Amino acid sequence: MAKHIGILTAGGDCPGLNAAIRGVGKSAQYIYNMDLIGFQQGFKGLVENRFIRLDGEALSGILTLGGTILGTSRDKPHKMNVAGNTLDMTDSIVENYQNHHLDALVCLGGGGTQKNAMKLQQRGLNVITLPKTIDNDVAKTDISFGFDTALGIATDAIDRLHSTAHSHHRIIVTEIMGHKAGWLALGAGIAGGADVILIPEIPYDINIIAEAITKRSRDGKQFSIVAVAEGAISTDGFEKIVEAEERKKQAESKEDKKKISQEIKTLEKRYQGNTLEIAHQLEELTRLESRVTILGHIQRGGTPSAADRLLATRLGTACASYIQEEQYGIMVSAKGNLTVPVPLEEVAGHLKLVPREHSWVTSAIHVGTCLGSKDLQSY
């Protein structure tokens, strides 16, 4: 009998989602004769039973579109806002899954979506996920669709900022997305020739950055480009957070753990996302005028790159094959030119962060990029 498949997109939007929906849908219908419906606005649409039929006409012409034709939201099945109250709506999801006689639910999303999908799997649903995020921080996959497009956009922005920076003796500080992982800022910084790159995985010392920029100025360089991940953190802030996390591990009572967790959130809010403060500090330390550009959501919009369309199509068609083979409770992962099914338990709750020994970090150091750390300098 033909299988009945549901699909949704959850979390933040990114380029390539429509290409993935198309890849799953066309392969499911044309190759395996499956029936496909799409739930609107992520898990919220599944709770409210808002769906559309994804037939050939609905899938036509969406390959090059940014965003998602299904819409998305950050609602969690077990913590959903309903009329101002936070409720566990998992039972409603299970009920709608059964009412549609679904054989599988495909969830397209980042780290949060992987965790939510695993919770649904534990409730007995047949779930398969695809990794999407411009941060490229989903574990157990070489790359997530959306990253390549965002990388190109951020790199293009840095390229353009070179022109205005060259015309003035200025420091241009550019904030790039990446709260926990620095792949986007690091990649765009290297590709765009940034002089300083700051990422969450490498705490920075503002004095080392100022020293590097001052040296460039003494050497006759008329400007400096600083690429900053939104989650970049100073060494002082990093040490305070690590100390608090250690206290949380040693805390015995649930109340103490909760109190320290709130303290950690406060510290993160204070010491991360301080791009304007970084620019101000550099201006004071170097006596050079600084300007700030925050790229924001522009990095998530627009037409997906050819690489993202290809990746999303590969993962989407592989997803249909895994459904046909009845392999569930997995994420479809990209490994080289292959697709590999990875158990959700190995993905959910894990982040793919930038290792200090990564080749991108080494390359940045070797071309003279300052990473804000005394331990990672080329001179």
Beta strands, then each sheet from edge to edge (+ up, - down):
strand 1: 4-9
strand 2: 35-39
strand 3: 51-53
strand 4: 80-82
strand 5: 85-87
strand 6: 104-109
strand 7: 127-131
strand 8: 170-176
strand 9: 196-198
strand 10: 224-229
strand 11: 289-294
strand 12: 330-335
strand 13: 338-343
sheet 1: 3+ 2- 1- 6- 7- 12- 13+
sheet 2: 4+ 5-
sheet 3: 9+ 10+ 8+ 11+
end
